[in-house]
């Protein structure tokens, strides 16, 4: 039996698509092995959001070739879509664009049967086509599964390559989303994460349907206990939105709401669709109406037009918003974007600003985490070790809970309350209440 492995780089959409690709290889009769085991076929699902992502994607292809010089390497994903001509030189035998992922079974079978030297199939993703369904993913984390509900982005932020490699917004039919959630529930999954390239654009290409309709439908799926959103845009958070989400008790009070900058001037230069006032208003609405809500965010430091004053505005907003986690990225120039033409800041400035912001974000996170000491949180157990278990709360805080006694009982995929006794900037710690 031929064996395969999948290396996934980048976002949750790529993670979902890799799981779907795995389901296709399973259906073809291949045996899955975990990378870096020696395999007949390696699939490298690439990312191109930064220069570092490009480099890591290429490194994984070279690593796969070094493990088995006679293997077949399939390169797919966003780096492939952006630079298909470079992939053969990096060792890929089959080169597939993002639109070609749903057809991987036929493509691989044809390649293996015809014994071609190489195969390139990368279509023009800028041309609109409806959402293409794939096999339901059947390799999940033990308790949590991702459901991709849309692809593409129409926003064209000045620094971002993603609209060029993911195409225009296209939404998955609600009936198919429900079927996959029911499939997950029948296999014991209790928590689903809705993911997409630009989640809040769901439904704009369909008739009279939105992200709220998806949440409403999945809230009725038996067996699913938690629903998470992969991301949220601040300009959709208004009183009407709040009133709607309050109807759905399964929706978890954690939202990843990208900021990118605390400066209105930089946000305008980035072609973001909100300013700091709109962002902070969204934060206030969420905190006022969802007492347990936690927020995480992304910030880019060192955008070419960012001044020291602009940067200090980002620091100020991070402090005001009290994020649970701030993901800090140094500006990375992407060929083909508007920001590519701007003169970049000195790398020393980027490094220094990144270090400063991370320091502030870490202190903010520690204060936020420490506020939970003495409180009780419910977790869904994901891991079980000797003497303790690990899981996440509804507001997506990782909790390590001590077990009072050794036991052969499996706690995984069950809900338990934990009394919190200790915190650091990443995790909470406490005792399981049985």
Secondary structure, DSSP 8 states (H G I E B T S, - for coil): --EEEEEE-S-HHHHHHHHHHHHHHHHTT-EE--TTS--SEEEEEE--SSHHHHHHHHHHHHHHHHH-TT-EEEEEEHHHHH-HHHHGGGT-SEEE-GGGGGGHHHHHHHHHHHT-S-EEE---TTS--------------SSEEEEEEEE------TT--HHHHH-S-EE--HHHHHHHHHHHHHTT--EEEEEESSGGGTTTTSSS--HHHHHHHHHTSTT--EEEES---GGG-SHHHHHHHTT-TTB-SEEE---B-S-HHHHHHHT-S--HHHHHHHHHHHHHH-TT-EEEEEEEE--TT--HHHHHHHHHHHHHHT-SEEEEEE----TTSGGGGS----HHHHHHHHHHHHHHHHHHHHHHHHTTTT-EEEEEEEEEETTEEEEEETT--EEEEE-SS------TT-EEEEEEEEE-SS-EEEEEE-
